[in-house]
Amino acid sequence: MIVYRLAKSTYSTDLSGKGAAKTGGRWNSKGVAVVYTSESRALCTTEIAVHIPLGILPEDFQLVSIEIPASIKVYSLPASKLPENWNSIPHPGGTQELGDWFVRQNKQVVMKVPSAVVQGEFNYLINSGHREAKKIKIKKIEQFSFDQRLFLK
């Protein structure tokens, strides 16, 4: 399976999850390393766009194509485990608890979670600390330019 990540060029080869650990996110608390990826290029673009203020065009991004080998089982988070307000803004602590649990239990390398931005789409969290994470490889890195119409006021 190929998943995608948009990152500043400085961090495009980094699959450590340290960036997410610095700030935390919807699916991880501060201090918990996880790599956020998406099932499509379009979802990556949308996930970045919702975090950039209008009027600012993101620059110096690269699209990273990442291969998750078929030998790695993907844990799909059951919808029944989602907190009622899992996709609210700001995100609830319950989603972070689920992601933190996934990393702590360290049984699987990848967890499939629903996108809060695009209904019916999915993101894939990579537990970079899992012993099998080294099997996940970057297949391609290419320059990426955002369409300015996404960021106009």
Sequence and secondary structure as in RCSB ss.txt:
>XXXX:A:sequence
MIVYRLAKSTYSTDLSGKGAAKTGGRWNSKGVAVVYTSESRALCTTEIAVHIPLGILPEDFQLVSIEIPASIKVY
SLPASKLPENWNSIPHPGGTQELGDWFVRQNKQVVMKVPSAVVQGEFNYLINSGHREAKKIKIKKIEQFSFDQRL
FLK
>XXXX:A:secstr
 EEEEEEEGGGTT  S HHHHHH BTTB TT   EEEESSHHHHHHHHHTTS TT    SEEEEEEE  TTS EE
E  GGGS TTTT SS  HHHHHHHHHHHHH S SEEEEE SSSTT EEEEE TTSTTGGG EEEEEEEE   GGG
T  
